[in-house]
Amino acid sequence: MEKFLFKIAKKWIAGDTIDDALTSAKTAYQMKRHAIINKLGEYHTTKKQVQESIDDYQKIANSFRRWKIRGAISVKPTQIGLSISQKQCYKSLEEILQKLSAAHVFVWLDMESSEHTDETIELYSSFFSKYERLGIALQANLKRTEDDLNHLIGIGAKIRLVKGAYREKSSISFRAREDVDKNYIKLMTILFKKGNEFAIASHDNTIIKKAETLSKKYPRKFEFEFLKGIREEIKPDLIRKGFVVSDYIPYGTNWLAYSIRRIKERKRNILLLGSSLLQSQRV
C-alpha cells in the first residue's frame, strides 16, 4: 500500500529535499506560474524540530533570487511551535517574518484542524499589522468561516480560501460535498465583493468557472492556487486569460500522512490526479 501511495505522492510532492522543492518551483516559474513551498511536518514538540523548520524556510527564501524564482512559503503553526506553547509559536513566526520580509518573500499561514482555528487567527491578527506580506488560509467546510472571513476582511487580511483537508464533527462543519461547495462559492463571492488580495485554492471546475465570472464583475487582485501536479491541463489556459496561477509545492520525508489526508479530503482528488497523470503522459 505504501509503495502505491508513494507513486501517487510523487505527482504532488516535490521530493525529500529543499533542492527538490526549488527545482519544482523553478519548473513552475518557467511555465509562468508562481510557487508556494511548504515543508511537510506538523505537531512538532521539540525546539530542535521547530528551529530546523525555521532554518529551512529561511534557506528557501534566500534561494529564490539565486534560482530566479518568484515564490512564497506556507507554514503550519504546529510546525513552528504551537504544540509546545503559544509563546513559542509567536516567537518562531516573528523570526520567520523578520528574515523573510528582508527577502521580500510572502508567507502564508496554513490552517490546521478546528482545534487550532482561534489560535491561528489570533496569531495572524497579531502580526499582520506589522508584516503586510502575510496571508492566512480559511476552510470552507467549517460553519464558522463566514464570520471569520468577514472579520478578517475588515482588517484587510490576505486570504486563501480552501475547502478543508481535516475531517471535523458535523456540529461544526459541512460534511456533504455539495454543502461544502455551496459554502465555498458563498464565501468566494464575499471575497470578490469585499476582499482585497486573496487566493482561490480549488481544483473544482465549477468553482474555477464561477471565479472567472465574478472577476469580470468585481475586478480584484487574486490568484488561483493548485496543488503541484493537479489540473495541469487548465493552468496554461488560465494564464493565457491573464490570471495569476500558483503551484503549492510540498516537500519532505513526511509525505505519507499528508498524502493520505489529501486522498481522504475528497474522493475526487483521485480522479483529478488520474486525469493529471494521463495528461502528463500525453505531453
N, C-alpha and C positions, 0 to 999 in steps of 0.2 A: 504493500500500500504506500509506504513512504517513497519508494522509488518512483511509483506512478505520480504521486503528488509533486515530486521534485521535477519531473518532466513538465508538469503544468506550471510550477512555480518559476521555472527558468524564463517563462514568457513574460511574467510581470515583475520579476525581481532581477536586479542588475547583476548580482553576484555577491561574493563574500566581502569584498574589499572596497575602500574608498576609490581606488583607481577604476574598479569595475563600474561604480556609480558615475564617476566623472566621464568614463568612456560612453556610457549610455546617454548622459546629459549632452555630451558633445554631438553624438549622433542626432539627438532630438534637435539641437540648435542648428545643425547643418540642414535640417529639414524645416527650418523657420519656426520651430517650437521652442518655448521656454522649458525650463526644468525645475522641478521641486524635489530635492533629495531628502530622504528620510532614512535614518539608521534604525533598523529593526531592533526591538527590545523594549520592554516596559517593566514596570513594577520593580525597579532596581532598589535594592535595600542596603547597599553599601556605598560609602562615599567614593570608593575607588571606581565602581561601575559608573557612578554619576560623572566623575571627573573625566573618565575615558570618553563618555558621550560628548561632554563639553569640548574636549580637545579635538575629537573627530569633526565636530561641526565647525570649529574654527579652521581646521585644516582644509575642509571642503570650501569654505568661504574664501579663504586665501588663495585657493587653487583656481577659482572661477576665471579670473582675469588671465592667468597664465595659460589655461586651457581654452581661452577665448569662448567662454560660455556665459550666457545670461541666465543666472539661476537663483533659486531661493532654497531655504531649508524648511523642514517641517518637524516639529518637536512634540513629543508626548510629555505632559507634566510628570507622570510617574517614572519617566525615563531619567528625569533630571532632579529627582529628589522628593517628589510629593509623597512617596511611600515611606520616606524617612520622617519628614516633617514639612509643614508648610513653609517654615523659615528656610529650610534647606533648598526647597524648590524656588522660592523667591530669590535667594542668593545666586543660585545656578542660572536662572533666567536672566538676571541682571548681568552676570558675567558674559553670557552668550550675546546679549543685546549690545553691550558696550563694545565687544570685539567685532561683532558683525556690522554694527552701524558704521564703524570706521571704514569697512569694506563696501558699504552701500548695498548690503545683501538683505533681502526681505526675509522675515521669519514668520512662519505660520505656526500657531498653536493648535495641534490636533485635539479633537475632543474624544475622550475615552468613555467608559461606561457611565451610567447616570449617577452613580455614587460620587463622581468627581465633577459633575457639571457646575455646581455652585462654586467650587474651589477654582475651577478653570476660568470661569467668567470673572471672578474676583481677581485672579492673577492677571488676566488680560487688562481689566479696567485699571489696575494699579500701574501698569507700565505703558499703556497706550498714549497717555498724555505726554510722556517723555520720549517715546520711540514710535514715531509715526509709521515706520516700515514694519508694522506688526499686524498680523491678521489672526482671526480665530475661526475655527470650524463649528458649525451648528448642525444638529441632526434632525432631519425632518420626521423621523419615526417617533420622536418624543412629543407628547401632547403639550408640554410647557414651552416649546421652542418659539411659538408665535410671540409670547410675552418677552422671551429673551431677545428675540430678533428686534422687536420694536424698541426695547431698552437700549440695545447696542447701537442701533441706527441713530438713536437720539444723541449718543456721544460721538458719532462719526466713525464708528468702527468699520474695519475692513473684514468682510465675512465670506467664508467659504461654506456654501450650502451643500451638504451631503445627505444621503438617505439614512445612514447609520449602520454600523457594522456589528453592533452589540445587541444580543437578544435581551430584551427588557420585559418587565412584568406588564401584563395587559392593562393594569390600572394606570400606568403612566405612559404607555406607548401605543402606537398603532401597530397592529400585528399583520393585518392583511396587506398584501402588496398594493391593492387598489387604493386602500386608505392612505398608505404611505405616499404613493404617487400623487394622490389628490392633495395631501397636505404640502408636499414638496412644491407643487405648482402654485398653491396659495401663497406660500412663503416666498417663492421666487417672484411672484407678481408684486408683493410688498417691496422686495428689493429693487425691482425696476422702477416702481413708483416713488420710493423714498430713499433708496440706498445711495451710496457714494461709489466706492470701489468694492467690487465683490467678485466671487468666483462661482460658477455653476459647475459643480462636480458631479456629473451623472453620465452614465453610458446609455441612457434611455432615449430612444428616438423621439418619442412623443414630447419629452421634456426639452430636448435639444431644439426641436422644431418650434415649440412654444416660446423658448428663449429668443430664437431668431425673430419671431413675430413681435414679441414685446420690445425687442431692441429697436425696432423701427418706430414704435410709438413713443418709447421712452429712451432716448439716447443716453447711455451711461457708459462709464469706464468699467468694463468687466472682462472676464476671460472664461473660456471653457477649460476645465481640467479633467484629464483622463488618466487612469492607471496605465503605466507603461505596458505596451503590448496589446491593449484593448482598444477596439474601434479604430484600428489603423486605417481602415478604408475610408473613414469620413473626415479624418483630421485634415488632409490636404484641401478638401473642398471647403471646410470652414475657414481655413487660412486664405484661400482664394477669394472668399467673400469678405475678407478684411477683419475677421475675428482673431483675437489672440488665443492661442491654444498652448496649454502647458501639459507636460507629462509628469505625473507623480511617480518618482523612481525610488523604491525601497531597495536597500542593500543590507547585507549582513548574514550571519550564520543562523539567526533565529527566524528562519523562513517558514518552518513547519506550522507553528501556531498561527502565524499571520495568514498563511495560505488557507488553512482550514477555516478560519474566521471569514475570509473573503468568499469562500465557496458556500458556507452556511448562510452568509449575509443575504444572498439572493440566488436561487437556483438558476436564474437567468444568467448569472456570471459564467456558468459552464458553457451555455450556448454562445455567449458573446466571445468567450475565449476560443471555443472551437471555430467560430467564424473567423476570428483574427488569425488563428493558426493556418486555416485554409487560404486566407488572403495572402499571408506571407509566403506560402509555398508557391503561389502562382506568380509572385513578383520575380 
